C-alpha cells in the first residue's frame, strides 16, 4: 500500500512540474491533431468539400441566369421562338426539309 501511495505521490509531483505540463500539452495536441472527430485533418477535408460545393453553386447560379435570359428572350417574339425550336428541337416549317449533321 505504501508503494502505491509513494507512486501516486511521485506521479502527482511529476505531473505538476514543468515537464508534466509539457507532456500533458503534447498529448493533448497529438490527440486533437490526429484522433479527435474534429481533428485538423478532418477540418481540411471538409474545407475541400466545401470549396467544391461552393464552386458548383456558383456554376448553377450562372446557368440559372443564362437560362432565365433565354426564357426572357423567348417570350419576346414569335420569330425567336421559331428559331429556338428549329435549332434545339429540329422542328421544321411547312415545305421544308431538315438536315442533321453530326460532329
ABEGO torsion letter per residue (X at the ends): XAAAAAAAAAAAAAAABAAAAAAAAAAAAAAAAAABAABAAAAAAAAAAAAAAAAAAAAAAAAAAAAAAAAAAAAABAAAAAAAAAAAAGBBBBGBBBBBBBX
